[in-house]
Amino acid sequence: MSTNTQALRFIVLLGVVSLCADATYEGARSITGAFLGSLGASGTAVGLIAGLGELIGYGLRLVTGYLSDRTKQYWRLTTLGYIINTAVVPLLAFAGTWQIAAGLMIAERTGKAIRTPPRDVLLSSAAMRVGKGFGFGLHEAMDQIGAVLGPVAVAVMLMVFGTYSAGFAVLAVPAVLGLGVLLVGQRLYPNPQEFEPKGLNLEGEGLPRIFWVYLTAVGLIGAGFADFPLIAFHLQQTGIGNTSQIALIYALAMGIDAIAALVFGRWFDRVGLISLLSAVALSSLSAPLVFLGKTPFILAGMVLWGIGMGAQESIMRAAIAGMVPPERRGSAFGIFATGYGLSWFLGSAIMGVLYDQSIGLLIGFSVVIQWIAIAILVGIRSHR
């Protein structure tokens, strides 16, 4: 069997693990807000728990990325992270207080923070063999399939049994399946770094300057990208959609995300950063369509929003693999995730404030800041 075929099989295997993991924790995240409320948590508590979880989920990646490069224990850290990330979710079925539920939710985010940078290093070695964009795009597409299946499974359990416990309990199935596939993968491919093509000229002390410029650009993209909770809030406040319709709109965007990850990932391997430039240019139009339009325009805006998400989750990481030497990728992925996450958080906070002042200001901020990022990416492409 050729090395390329083995590398592709490894990517698919990691994709199955991510599919199961996403089904587990995205299924839970679809009802955790309402679940906390049913246990007596206030709106402030729900917001703080969610915010703290995301802060840990992104901030800790800086540490785990560095640690993975320092120790070279990519598989061990990946496995530990996935165990924490998924095993705690079914335990929510037994949470009797909102404080216990909050602790489990934060533990789930912590597990994701531990496993993401070393997992991306393993994935990048195989992706460098079959095509960076295609490898990361395929992984993201499988990831998003899980993000759709998990909430659907939870919704079915709620309709049949009518209890949150049943919804959380069913998520033990993908959790166990994903961990089983992960352990098999570790046994079959103990050293995925062997997929790395030889002769790549990526030398130097520290991370290259182009990485930091690139991080600035993607940080601006994240800051200008409207988060879905704000979009859902707008649709609810304006009476454009009810709860079930908003959920279906989100499912539509996730489906587009999966397709876009594959299409733009493959395109990235052919034309490089032009694919990312195109995706950002398209997604920058989502805010005007969603916040100013009626239903047909909102749907079009969410399609463009899904394209932006698919590109951000695939092409952005794929580009890093071609900028940074293999022995520093864990640190690079960790720094990238932390910087991108903080930028997304700050941008979301700014747009939340602007929404209360003027929707026009929100749209202007979103569009302008993403086009500044496009200008920086054009400069990077010209330099390279």
Secondary structure, DSSP 8 states (H G I E B T S, - for coil): --HHHHHHHHHHHHHHHHHHHHHHHHHHHTTHHHHHHHTT--HHHHHHHHHHHHHHHHHHHHHHHHHHHHH--HHHHHHHHHHHHHHTSGGGGG--SHHHHHHHHHHHHHHHHHHHHHHHHHHHHHHHHH-HHHHHHHHHHHHHHHHHHHHHHHHHHHHHH--HHHHHHTTHHHHHHHHHHHHHHHHH-S-GGGGS-TT-----SSS-HHHHHHHHHHHHHHHHS--HHHHHHHHHHTTS--HHHHHHHHHHHHHHHHHHHHHHHHHHHHHTTHHHHHHHHHHTTHHHHHHH--HHHHHHHHHHHHHHHHHHHHHHHHHHHTTS-GGGHHHHHHHHHHHHHHHHHHHHHHHHHHHHH-HHHHHHHHHHHHHHHHHHHHHHHHH-
